[in-house]
Amino acid sequence: EAIEGKEVGSIIHQDMTNSGLGVYSLLGKDELGASLTNLLFNGKLADAYKALADALNKVFGITNLNRSTVKKAFMVFLYGSGKNLLLSSDIDDDRYTSLLEAIVEVNKLDYTIEEVWSKFEVAITTIAPAAIKLMQLIYKFKKKDSHYKFVMPDGFIVDIQVMSKTPTEHKGFSVSLDGKTHSHTIHTIEKLLDNKYDKSLAPHIIHSIDAYILRCIVR
Protein backbone atom coordinates (compact mmCIF):
# COMPACT_ATOMS: atom_id res chain seq x y z
CA GLU A 1 0.00 0.00 0.00
CA ALA A 2 2.87 2.38 0.75
CA ILE A 3 4.38 1.69 -2.68
CA GLU A 4 1.01 2.59 -4.20
CA GLY A 5 1.04 5.90 -2.33
CA LYS A 6 -1.63 5.00 0.20
CA GLU A 7 -1.33 6.18 3.79
CA VAL A 8 -0.30 3.34 6.10
CA GLY A 9 0.21 5.35 9.30
CA SER A 10 3.81 4.36 9.94
CA ILE A 11 7.31 4.72 8.58
CA ILE A 12 8.42 1.97 6.22
CA HIS A 13 11.88 0.97 7.40
CA GLN A 14 14.31 -0.25 4.75
CA ASP A 15 16.62 -2.78 6.36
CA MET A 16 20.14 -2.88 4.97
CA THR A 17 21.08 -6.56 4.91
CA ASN A 18 24.72 -5.54 5.36
CA SER A 19 24.66 -2.20 7.13
CA GLY A 20 28.40 -1.52 6.79
CA LEU A 21 28.35 -1.92 3.03
CA GLY A 22 24.99 -0.17 2.89
CA VAL A 23 26.25 2.99 4.58
CA TYR A 24 29.45 3.00 2.53
CA SER A 25 27.31 2.68 -0.60
CA LEU A 26 25.14 5.63 0.45
CA LEU A 27 28.23 7.76 1.06
CA GLY A 28 29.83 6.76 -2.23
CA LYS A 29 26.61 6.79 -4.26
CA ASP A 30 27.55 3.28 -5.35
CA GLU A 31 24.68 1.53 -7.14
CA LEU A 32 26.43 -1.87 -7.03
CA GLY A 33 26.82 -1.82 -3.24
CA ALA A 34 23.34 -0.36 -2.81
CA SER A 35 21.79 -3.15 -4.87
CA LEU A 36 23.74 -5.84 -3.01
CA THR A 37 22.34 -4.54 0.29
CA ASN A 38 18.80 -4.09 -1.09
CA LEU A 39 18.80 -0.31 -0.82
CA LEU A 40 18.15 -0.50 -4.53
CA PHE A 41 15.76 -3.33 -5.40
CA ASN A 42 16.41 -5.10 -8.69
CA GLY A 43 13.48 -7.49 -8.57
CA LYS A 44 14.88 -10.12 -6.23
CA LEU A 45 16.43 -10.15 -2.77
CA ALA A 46 20.18 -9.60 -3.05
CA ASP A 47 22.77 -11.11 -0.71
CA ALA A 48 26.15 -9.37 -0.44
CA TYR A 49 27.62 -12.23 1.59
CA LYS A 50 26.71 -14.78 -1.07
CA ALA A 51 28.14 -12.44 -3.70
CA LEU A 52 31.48 -12.47 -1.88
CA ALA A 53 31.37 -16.27 -1.51
CA ASP A 54 30.72 -16.61 -5.23
CA ALA A 55 33.54 -14.19 -6.05
CA LEU A 56 35.98 -16.10 -3.82
CA ASN A 57 34.94 -19.45 -5.28
CA LYS A 58 35.67 -18.00 -8.71
CA VAL A 59 39.13 -16.53 -7.99
CA PHE A 60 40.28 -19.70 -6.22
CA GLY A 61 38.58 -22.15 -8.57
CA ILE A 62 36.68 -23.86 -5.74
CA THR A 63 33.02 -24.45 -4.89
CA ASN A 64 32.69 -25.00 -1.14
CA LEU A 65 32.33 -21.43 0.16
CA ASN A 66 28.89 -20.05 1.00
CA ARG A 67 27.50 -16.95 2.75
CA SER A 68 28.04 -18.46 6.22
CA THR A 69 31.71 -19.13 5.47
CA VAL A 70 32.48 -15.53 4.55
CA LYS A 71 29.95 -13.45 6.51
CA LYS A 72 32.11 -12.57 9.54
CA ALA A 73 35.17 -11.96 7.35
CA PHE A 74 33.19 -9.56 5.14
CA MET A 75 31.96 -7.62 8.16
CA VAL A 76 35.36 -7.12 9.80
CA PHE A 77 37.07 -6.35 6.48
CA LEU A 78 34.82 -3.32 6.01
CA TYR A 79 35.95 -2.16 9.45
CA GLY A 80 39.66 -2.23 8.66
CA SER A 81 40.69 -5.77 9.57
CA GLY A 82 43.68 -7.09 7.64
CA LYS A 83 44.80 -10.58 6.67
CA ASN A 84 44.34 -11.88 10.22
CA LEU A 85 40.63 -12.17 9.43
CA LEU A 86 41.61 -15.26 7.42
CA LEU A 87 42.82 -16.92 10.62
CA SER A 88 39.95 -15.87 12.87
CA SER A 89 37.95 -18.65 14.51
CA ASP A 90 34.90 -16.37 14.51
CA ILE A 91 33.18 -18.04 11.59
CA ASP A 92 29.52 -18.97 11.14
CA ASP A 93 30.23 -22.10 9.07
CA ASP A 94 30.50 -25.09 11.43
CA ARG A 95 32.43 -27.05 8.82
CA TYR A 96 35.57 -24.99 9.31
CA THR A 97 37.63 -23.36 12.05
CA SER A 98 38.74 -20.43 9.86
CA LEU A 99 38.32 -19.00 6.39
CA LEU A 100 41.92 -19.93 5.59
CA GLU A 101 41.14 -23.57 6.35
CA ALA A 102 38.00 -23.44 4.20
CA ILE A 103 39.97 -22.10 1.24
CA VAL A 104 43.43 -23.67 1.43
CA GLU A 105 43.44 -26.79 3.59
CA VAL A 106 40.12 -28.27 2.51
CA ASN A 107 40.87 -27.73 -1.17
CA LYS A 108 44.56 -28.68 -0.84
CA LEU A 109 45.73 -25.44 -2.44
CA ASP A 110 49.36 -24.38 -2.38
CA TYR A 111 48.99 -20.76 -1.29
CA THR A 112 50.66 -18.69 1.41
CA ILE A 113 48.46 -16.51 3.61
CA GLU A 114 49.77 -13.45 1.70
CA GLU A 115 48.64 -14.98 -1.60
CA VAL A 116 45.23 -15.86 -0.17
CA TRP A 117 44.87 -12.32 1.17
CA SER A 118 45.76 -10.86 -2.21
CA LYS A 119 43.05 -12.92 -3.92
CA PHE A 120 40.58 -12.06 -1.14
CA GLU A 121 41.15 -8.36 -1.84
CA VAL A 122 40.62 -8.96 -5.57
CA ALA A 123 37.33 -10.76 -4.90
CA ILE A 124 35.91 -8.19 -2.50
CA THR A 125 36.94 -5.32 -4.77
CA THR A 126 34.65 -6.70 -7.48
CA ILE A 127 31.59 -6.21 -5.24
CA ALA A 128 32.53 -3.33 -2.93
CA PRO A 129 34.89 -0.97 -4.81
CA ALA A 130 33.41 2.25 -3.42
CA ALA A 131 33.45 0.95 0.15
CA ILE A 132 37.13 0.09 -0.07
CA LYS A 133 38.06 3.50 -1.50
CA LEU A 134 36.05 5.29 1.20
CA MET A 135 37.56 3.19 3.97
CA GLN A 136 41.06 4.00 2.72
CA LEU A 137 40.11 7.68 2.58
CA ILE A 138 38.77 7.65 6.15
CA TYR A 139 42.05 6.20 7.46
CA LYS A 140 43.97 9.12 5.97
CA PHE A 141 42.35 11.23 8.71
CA LYS A 142 43.84 9.22 11.58
CA LYS A 143 45.25 11.46 14.31
CA LYS A 144 48.29 10.80 16.45
CA ASP A 145 46.31 11.10 19.69
CA SER A 146 43.43 8.95 18.32
CA HIS A 147 40.91 11.49 19.61
CA TYR A 148 38.11 12.35 17.21
CA LYS A 149 35.20 14.75 17.52
CA PHE A 150 32.64 15.60 14.86
CA VAL A 151 29.05 16.78 14.56
CA MET A 152 26.36 14.77 12.77
CA PRO A 153 23.77 16.50 10.48
CA ASP A 154 21.16 16.48 13.28
CA GLY A 155 23.52 18.17 15.76
CA PHE A 156 24.55 15.02 17.64
CA ILE A 157 28.17 15.37 18.79
CA VAL A 158 30.40 12.33 18.39
CA ASP A 159 33.41 12.41 20.72
CA ILE A 160 35.71 9.38 20.54
CA GLN A 161 38.91 8.69 22.45
CA VAL A 162 40.40 5.43 21.25
CA MET A 163 41.86 3.42 24.12
CA SER A 164 44.64 0.88 23.98
CA LYS A 165 43.64 -2.78 24.02
CA THR A 166 46.72 -3.64 26.08
CA PRO A 167 46.55 -2.67 29.79
CA THR A 168 49.46 -0.64 31.15
CA GLU A 169 51.08 -2.00 34.31
CA HIS A 170 51.89 0.41 37.16
CA LYS A 171 53.95 -0.68 40.18
CA GLY A 172 54.19 1.23 43.44
CA PHE A 173 54.79 0.96 47.16
CA SER A 174 53.07 2.11 50.31
CA VAL A 175 54.05 2.21 53.97
CA SER A 176 51.46 1.15 56.53
CA LEU A 177 51.09 2.72 59.98
CA ASP A 178 53.16 -0.07 61.50
CA GLY A 179 56.11 0.84 59.26
CA LYS A 180 55.83 -2.12 56.89
CA THR A 181 56.36 -1.56 53.16
CA HIS A 182 53.83 -3.03 50.75
CA SER A 183 54.15 -3.38 46.98
CA HIS A 184 51.18 -2.90 44.67
CA THR A 185 50.50 -3.48 40.97
CA ILE A 186 47.56 -2.09 39.03
CA HIS A 187 46.62 -2.35 35.38
CA THR A 188 44.91 0.54 33.64
CA ILE A 189 43.59 1.13 30.13
CA GLU A 190 45.38 4.15 28.70
CA LYS A 191 44.78 6.33 25.67
CA LEU A 192 46.14 4.87 22.45
CA LEU A 193 49.51 6.52 21.91
CA ASP A 194 50.26 5.45 18.34
CA ASN A 195 47.58 5.69 15.67
CA LYS A 196 49.18 2.99 13.51
CA TYR A 197 47.45 0.50 15.83
CA ASP A 198 44.09 2.22 15.43
CA LYS A 199 41.65 0.38 13.18
CA SER A 200 38.57 1.86 14.82
CA LEU A 201 38.14 5.15 12.94
CA ALA A 202 36.27 3.69 9.95
CA PRO A 203 33.83 1.62 12.04
CA HIS A 204 33.26 4.58 14.40
CA ILE A 205 32.28 6.79 11.48
CA ILE A 206 30.07 4.15 9.84
CA HIS A 207 28.38 3.33 13.16
CA SER A 208 27.83 7.05 13.80
CA ILE A 209 26.07 7.39 10.44
CA ASP A 210 24.07 4.21 11.08
CA ALA A 211 22.92 5.68 14.40
CA TYR A 212 22.04 8.96 12.66
CA ILE A 213 19.84 7.04 10.18
CA LEU A 214 18.07 5.31 13.08
CA ARG A 215 17.49 8.63 14.88
CA CYS A 216 15.94 10.00 11.68
CA ILE A 217 13.61 7.00 11.50
CA VAL A 218 12.58 7.46 15.16
CA ARG A 219 11.87 11.17 14.61
Summary of the structure (lengths in Angstrom):
residues: 219
radius of gyration: 22.6
end to end distance: 21.9
largest distance: 84.1
contacts: 583
relative contact order: 0.13
helix: 44%
strand: 13%
